[in-house]
């Protein structure tokens, strides 16, 4: 049996006036996803556990079959694993976004206009030097590690305890006052606030930002720390499900989860987390990988990033590109195997209307060997909600997809 999962990140949405009351899924031309839905089953799955926020870290872990309440310790440790950052069990790891706060002090952009990696690395290096000079022993054992674009990592190896510190994802506060959402609680919050305030002073007239303003790009006004946690202990995917799997993604978070769960990350030149990604290359790589792996996962970030910018047109275009260049070729490839299944679903809703994630159970469609349904409808949020399959615990979906209906005679 061969299995494929396609994750159009954040693609689910509410009806939009700009789309004549349709959701982006309903407005998009998605013949391949409709084919899956019509031939198989639709339903919904609650990838966000009760009481949790609909973060990609929580939802993706749940989608891949791991209960966040058991295995999730924070978002940053997952991303750090993707960068092969050495971590001990006592280290606290933070996500460090380069963000844009406007002249009124409101969070304008969680990504600083999707700042380039070389620019971000230079800002972070200068911040490290300035922090050691201005904050002294507070940051003697704090490491500043560049990542990809606006996504960077800070590691505190000092032994300080951040258990009671509360931080806020910058993409959760678009248009809101940034200073009201700085880290709070615990004795260690002042370290994070000190770094953020210092970054605002340093970045204001930095050469990188002068050049970005001159070219019409958003400056990186602050380093924003959040998503803290310690290294988790997670069983491998093969231990849990008895299968060898691989993932294709341009996002460190998904790559980090893959690292902990021992899913092989397959690198594809030309893929990014935006709509400029090479969709076709991602589809081709997934097809090639199906010859070697039991399960291949293709994750595409573009719909989520478009939603965070309230760009419904790009979101629709991204969904159509995923259908044409990723889902279509994978379906064709799977047809060459005697037994196969495919599952398509976003990890969470991301709303163009307010640029935020939403914890509404997400729609999914699956098809293939021994997957049947009485009701056949095109794929969309409404039809999935009206279907008869609703999985209340997101981490149960993987087992349902892999083993329901006798899809596999033996289990680990």
DRENNUSE-681554 format. One record per residue (C-alpha): residue in three letters; x, y, z. Coordinates in pm, whole numbers, padded with zeros to 5 digits, always signed. Layout:
<pts>
ALAXYZ;...
</pts>
This chain:
<pts>
UNK+00000+00000+00000;UNK+00122+00349-00088;UNK+00004+00659+00097;UNK+00024+01031+00011;UNK-00080+01335+00213;UNK-00100+01688+00071;UNK-00119+01977+00319;UNK-00222+02314+00170;UNK-00131+02510+00482;UNK-00402+02747+00610;UNK-00613+02702+00296;UNK-00947+02666+00477;UNK-01137+02992+00521;UNK-01475+03155+00569;UNK-01687+03297+00285;UNK-01547+03628+00159;UNK-01740+03922+00016;UNK-01455+03978-00229;UNK-01523+03629-00366;UNK-01900+03681-00393;UNK-01964+03491-00072;UNK-01743+03195-00161;UNK-01447+03057+00027;UNK-01112+03036-00154;UNK-01163+02660-00190;UNK-01506+02720-00349;UNK-01371+02994-00576;UNK-01071+02792-00693;UNK-01062+02555-00990;UNK-00964+02228-00818;UNK-01063+01935-01041;UNK-00817+01693-00882;UNK-00924+01764-00526;UNK-01286+01738-00636;UNK-01203+01402-00795;UNK-01072+01278-00460;UNK-01380+01403-00280;UNK-01624+01258-00531;UNK-01453+00919-00539;UNK-01382+00897-00166;UNK-01488+01067+00156;UNK-01506+01414+00299;UNK-01514+01507+00663;UNK-01368+01734+00929;UNK-01099+01689+01191;UNK-01027+01899+01499;UNK-00653+01953+01470;UNK-00660+02204+01757;UNK-00719+02040+02098;UNK-00963+02217+02335;UNK-00795+02502+02517;UNK-00507+02530+02270;UNK-00438+02798+02011;UNK-00454+02705+01644;UNK-00082+02730+01583;UNK+00087+02545+01300;UNK+00304+02364+01551;UNK+00006+02222+01743;UNK-00207+02152+01437;UNK+00069+01992+01230;UNK+00178+01768+01515;UNK-00183+01662+01560;UNK-00231+01604+01188;UNK+00075+01378+01176;UNK-00067+01154+01447;UNK+00094+01294+01763;UNK-00116+01421+02053;UNK+00006+01776+02132;UNK-00109+01736+02491;UNK+00148+01459+02526;UNK+00433+01560+02298;UNK+00421+01937+02247;UNK+00664+02146+02455;UNK+00674+02460+02240;UNK+00710+02566+01880;UNK+01069+02687+01885;UNK+01230+02352+01975;UNK+01065+02201+01667;UNK+01212+02464+01438;UNK+01552+02443+01606;UNK+01567+02074+01519;UNK+01528+02158+01151;UNK+01837+02379+01174;UNK+02034+02103+01350;UNK+02091+02328+01650;UNK+02248+02139+01942;UNK+02010+02135+02239;UNK+02023+01987+02586;UNK+01716+01902+02789;UNK+01775+02212+03005;UNK+01798+02470+02725;UNK+01511+02707+02653;UNK+01457+02769+02284;UNK+01269+03068+02138;UNK+01144+03160+01794;UNK+01277+03504+01698;UNK+01072+03677+01430;UNK+01193+03988+01256;UNK+00874+04195+01246;UNK+00750+04537+01138;UNK+00586+04758+01400;UNK+00439+05074+01246;UNK+00494+05434+01358;UNK+00189+05409+01586;UNK+00336+05111+01769;UNK+00103+04854+01613;UNK+00211+04516+01475;UNK+00205+04565+01099;UNK+00377+04253+00964;UNK+00493+03937+01139;UNK+00750+03876+00862;UNK+00903+04221+00799;UNK+00789+04199+00438;UNK+00932+03846+00409;UNK+01280+03982+00462;UNK+01558+03794+00286;UNK+01774+03547+00476;UNK+02105+03737+00421;UNK+01949+04059+00551;UNK+01797+03881+00848;UNK+02128+03712+00933;UNK+02309+04045+00935;UNK+02051+04207+01163;UNK+02063+03913+01400;UNK+02445+03915+01413;UNK+02448+04286+01495;UNK+02179+04234+01758;UNK+02390+03964+01922;UNK+02689+04200+01945;UNK+02478+04487+02075;UNK+02308+04265+02332;UNK+02637+04144+02476;UNK+02755+04503+02506;UNK+02433+04653+02644;UNK+02287+04370+02853;UNK+02609+04213+02976;UNK+02583+03894+03179;UNK+02209+03862+03108;UNK+02294+03732+02763;UNK+02631+03570+02828;UNK+02477+03229+02760;UNK+02222+03333+02500;UNK+02278+03230+02138;UNK+02129+03412+01837;UNK+02097+03172+01542;UNK+01983+03281+01194;UNK+01724+03069+01019;UNK+01525+03132+00702;UNK+01392+03479+00619;UNK+01217+03629+00921;UNK+01223+03299+01115;UNK+01519+03280+01352;UNK+01607+03107+01678;UNK+01736+03222+02018;UNK+01865+02967+02271;UNK+01916+03042+02642;UNK+02154+02793+02803;UNK+02191+02989+03129;UNK+01959+02774+03338;UNK+01697+03048+03374;UNK+01342+02920+03410;UNK+01087+03048+03156;UNK+00806+02816+03264;UNK+00580+03101+03378;UNK+00669+03343+03099;UNK+00390+03416+02851;UNK+00475+03521+02496;UNK+00256+03608+02198;UNK+00295+03500+01835;UNK+00326+03818+01626;UNK+00086+03683+01362;UNK-00183+03673+01635;UNK-00180+04051+01690;UNK-00201+04223+01348;UNK-00290+04589+01394;UNK-00268+04571+01774;UNK-00026+04759+02003;UNK+00299+04563+02016;UNK+00408+04689+02359;UNK+00094+04543+02518;UNK+00194+04196+02402;UNK+00557+04182+02512;UNK+00662+03884+02727;UNK+00519+03883+03078;UNK+00522+03664+03390;UNK+00806+03494+03572;UNK+01141+03638+03667;UNK+01295+03584+03323;UNK+01055+03787+03107;UNK+01271+04099+03146;UNK+01551+03930+02949;UNK+01325+03886+02646;UNK+01180+04236+02677;UNK+01532+04379+02702;UNK+01634+04207+02378;UNK+01322+04327+02196;UNK+01361+04688+02315;UNK+01729+04688+02223;UNK+01648+04558+01876;UNK+01408+04849+01819;UNK+01686+05099+01894;UNK+01945+04912+01688;UNK+01726+04843+01385;UNK+01574+05191+01351;UNK+01853+05335+01138;UNK+02033+05014+01047;UNK+02178+05003+00696;UNK+01968+04698+00611;UNK+01649+04886+00690;UNK+01764+05200+00514;UNK+01811+04995+00199;UNK+01474+04822+00245;UNK+01292+05154+00286;UNK+01469+05293-00022;UNK+01349+04997-00227;UNK+00993+05018-00094;UNK+01020+04714+00134;UNK+00905+04697+00494;UNK+01183+04739+00749;UNK+01253+04491+01027;UNK+01178+04713+01325;UNK+01197+04457+01608;UNK+01320+04111+01705;UNK+01014+03941+01855;UNK+01068+03640+02083;UNK+00796+03379+02136;UNK+00708+03008+02108;UNK+00949+02901+02383;UNK+00997+02545+02495;UNK+01241+02266+02570;UNK+01343+01972+02358;UNK+01058+01718+02340;UNK+01085+01340+02350;UNK+00889+01200+02054;UNK+00868+00842+01919;UNK+00947+00795+01553;UNK+00674+00765+01292;UNK+00791+00415+01209;UNK+00768+00312+01575;UNK+00412+00445+01596;UNK+00274+00334+01261;UNK+00517+00079+01120;UNK+00586+00276+00803;UNK+00876+00458+00647;UNK+00778+00812+00555;UNK+00915+01130+00400;UNK+00808+01493+00391;UNK+00861+01774+00141;UNK+00841+02122+00293;UNK+01008+02462+00275;UNK+00916+02545+00635;UNK+01148+02480+00929;UNK+00860+02399+01162;UNK+00745+02100+00956;UNK+01105+01997+00896;UNK+01162+02008+01272;UNK+00867+01782+01343;UNK+01000+01550+01073;UNK+01339+01547+01246;UNK+01193+01437+01578;UNK+00961+01178+01422;UNK+01234+01045+01188;UNK+01044+01129+00872;UNK+01301+01190+00598;UNK+01301+01548+00472;UNK+01338+01556+00094;UNK+01504+01871-00038;UNK+01373+02031-00356;UNK+01555+02325-00522;UNK+01331+02622-00588;UNK+01066+02567-00321;UNK+00980+02848-00081;UNK+00708+02926+00169;UNK+00542+03171-00069;UNK+00347+03167-00395;UNK+00676+03195-00586;UNK+00753+02835-00490;UNK+00813+02573-00756;UNK+00489+02377-00720;UNK+00570+02147-01010;UNK+00908+02050-00865;UNK+00741+01965-00537;UNK+00489+01745-00719;UNK+00760+01569-00918;UNK+00964+01498-00606;UNK+00661+01353-00428;UNK+00595+01121-00720;UNK+00955+01002-00726;UNK+00951+00943-00350;UNK+00646+00717-00370;UNK+00865+00453-00535;UNK+01081+00440-00221;UNK+00860+00529+00077;UNK+00538+00392+00222;UNK+00410+00744+00294;UNK+00498+01075+00127;UNK+00378+01410+00266;UNK+00382+01726+00053;UNK+00337+02045+00257;UNK+00276+02380+00084;UNK+00290+02700+00290;UNK+00173+02951+00029;UNK-00202+02968+00115;UNK-00123+03043+00478;UNK+00117+03325+00398;UNK-00133+03478+00155;UNK-00400+03468+00426;UNK-00174+03647+00673;UNK-00149+03929+00419;UNK-00528+03930+00352;UNK-00441+03847-00010;UNK-00739+03636-00121;UNK-00638+03644-00488;UNK-00299+03488-00418;UNK-00465+03238-00184;UNK-00698+03118-00459;UNK-00409+03104-00707;UNK-00201+02901-00459;UNK-00482+02651-00406;UNK-00523+02610-00781;UNK-00148+02561-00828;UNK-00140+02295-00555;UNK-00428+02113-00723;UNK-00268+02127-01067;UNK+00098+02069-00992;UNK+00099+01866-00669;UNK-00228+01679-00622;UNK-00279+01599-00991;UNK+00061+01437-01052;UNK+00044+01247-00724;UNK-00296+01105-00817;UNK-00163+00994-01152;UNK+00140+00832-00989;UNK-00068+00650-00727;UNK-00282+00495-00999;UNK+00023+00291-01102;UNK+00017+00101-00771;UNK-00218-00184-00690;UNK-00326-00031-00357;UNK-00301+00332-00250;UNK-00464+00611-00053;UNK-00443+00990-00062;UNK-00545+01247+00201;UNK-00569+01624+00143;UNK-00631+01875+00422;UNK-00504+02203+00565;UNK-00359+02203+00915;UNK-00587+02487+01027;UNK-00806+02767+00898;UNK-00629+03096+00824;UNK-00876+03376+00767;UNK-00816+03641+00503;UNK-01070+03861+00684;UNK-00859+03911+00997;UNK-00524+03749+00901;UNK-00550+03505+01193;UNK-00549+03130+01244;UNK-00879+02979+01353;UNK-00944+02662+01551;UNK-01248+02550+01349;UNK-01217+02178+01258;UNK-01063+02161+00912;UNK-01210+01990+00605;UNK-01039+01687+00458;UNK-01086+01452+00165;UNK-00944+01104+00123;UNK-00972+00846-00151;UNK-00818+00520-00264;UNK-00827+00153-00176;UNK-01135+00062+00032;UNK-01237+00426+00085;UNK-01601+00471-00012;UNK-01886+00707+00065;UNK-02257+00721-00006;UNK-02256+01100-00050;UNK-02041+01245-00326;UNK-01990+01621-00333;UNK-01717+01855-00460;UNK-01464+01957-00199;UNK-01525+02262+00020;UNK-01568+02356+00384;UNK-01949+02347+00367;UNK-01969+02000+00216;UNK-01711+01864+00458;UNK-01909+02003+00751;UNK-02226+01838+00620;UNK-02056+01499+00573;UNK-02092+01218+00825;UNK-01728+01177+00923;UNK-01603+01407+01199;UNK-01290+01322+01396;UNK-01284+01498+01732;UNK-00922+01430+01822;UNK-00692+01536+01545;UNK-00417+01289+01623;UNK-00661+01002+01552;UNK-00690+01095+01184;UNK-00357+00942+01086;UNK-00452+00599+01219;UNK-00791+00625+01047;UNK-00625+00717+00717;UNK-00365+00442+00734;UNK-00565+00153+00875;UNK-00941+00202+00843;UNK-01133-00050+00634;UNK-00856-00307+00657;UNK-00617-00097+00454;UNK-00328-00275+00619;UNK-00350-00621+00769;UNK-00077-00571+01031;UNK-00009-00280+01264;UNK+00297-00196+01472;
</pts>
